[in-house]
Amino acid sequence: CAPAESALLGELLAGTALEVARGGERARQLEMARENARLELARQDAARAGAGEAEAALIRLFGLEREEGPLVLDGFDISNFQGAHVVASRVRFRGGQPDRQGYRRYRIKGVDGQDDFAAMKEVVGRSLRRGLDEGELPDLVLIDGGPAQLAKALEAREDAGAWDVRIVALAKARAERKVGGRARERSEERLFLAPESAPVVLERHTALRHLLERVRDEAHRFALAYHRKERGRLRSRLDSIAGVGPVKRKALLARFGSVKGVAQASLEELGQVSGISPELARAIHDELRAE
């Protein structure tokens, strides 16, 4: 250890008796811990090397003109609950590793009902406009989906004026199966560079595919975690109203999109929802407006 580290270690261990295992079960556990630490360090070294290889492949593939420094890659995903209360996530990878300070969660504000394409356009646009204002634009944006999702994200980029940001979409690999009586062939992960172009098929066990899958899966995990949190909050607010159970809660959210939408609805609009009587409409209206 360095002198400063040795001094700190001495302070932490002051008054502590240390016992060195020389044999038996304790020695075996110590050796196992050492081996696990060695393997984890090796895994991290390999991940860093793979990330560098993936970054180089991305720069070549897209001809990215960028300043020195790690590649910044943003990934987006949309999540909804029974067609209502749509939320989204953005994760940021810097130098091939998650950058938690760049993670963002979004509540979709300008889309009625379930429209994942419009939701994707909204959230990408909001992110890019903020990035322009703060000087924190990514080098590349990864969308979970295919040509339709990519087209909406590109519309958002045009509206925001962030023309230098490259946007691509990653469509999941699929197993061979039958759809409508027709056989659908198995496919690998496909990367769409433009909505009208044939995708680039990503071969297995490559650093590029591994990095893009990590970004896509992390965006999905982050969106799902946020949605579960919001779903619990929504249930508690509506379920606290006497007379509103799971069926009526689902009908209200499907009709108005969110608890905020329910709260903003008029008595007449609430009464038009199946199963909502005039008396229950009044109770819902008064309870949510009071909050």
C-alpha positions, 0 to 999 in steps of 0.5 A: 500500500502507499503511505497514505493508504497504509495510514488509513488502513491502520486507523480503520483497523486500530484495536482490531485483532486480525487472524490469518487463516493458515488451513482448514475451512477458513483458508479455503474460503479465503482462497475462494474469495481471492479467486473470485476477485481475480475473475471479476478483475479479469471480467472488467478488463475484458469488458473495457477492452470489448467496449473499446472495440465496440466503440471503434466499430460504431465510429467506423459504421457511422462515420462519426465526426467527434472530438476526443473522449469516450463515445456517448450513447443514449438508449430509449425505451417506452413502457405502459400499463394496460394501454395507459400511463405511458412512461419512458426511460433514457440511459446513457453509456459513456465509454461503453459503461453506464453513466448513471448521471445521464439516466432520465425518467419521463412521464409522457405528456402529449400523447393520448392513450397508447401510442408508443410511436408518438411517445418515442417521438416526444421523449427523444425530442425532449431529451435532444432539446435539453441536450442542446440547451445544456451542451450535452448531446450524445454522439449516438441514440439507440431506439428499441424497435424497428423502422417505424420507431426510428422514423418517429425518432428522426422526426423528433431530431428534425424538430429539435434541430439536433441534426448532428446526432445519429439515431439508429434502431435495434430490433430484437432477434426472434425465434422461428415461429408461425404467425397466422399460419405462416412460418416466420424465419428466425432472425438475429439482432438487426440494426436499422440505420434508416427507416427505408434501408435494409437492416444490418444483421449483427452477428453473435458474440461480437463486441458491437452487438454485446454493447448495443444489447446492453444499452437496449436491455438497460433502457428496458430495465430502467423504464420497467422499474419506473413504471412499476413504481408509478403503477403502485402509486396510481393504484393507491390513489384510485383504490383509496376511493370507495367504489373503485376496484381493479375493473373500474380503475382499469376502465378509467385509466384506459379512457383518460390515460393517467390519474392526472387525466382522470382528475381533469375530467368533468363529471359528465366525462367520468359518468360516460365510463362503463360502470361509473355511476353519477354518485361515483363520478362525483366521489372520484371528481371531488377526491382527486381534485382535493388532492 
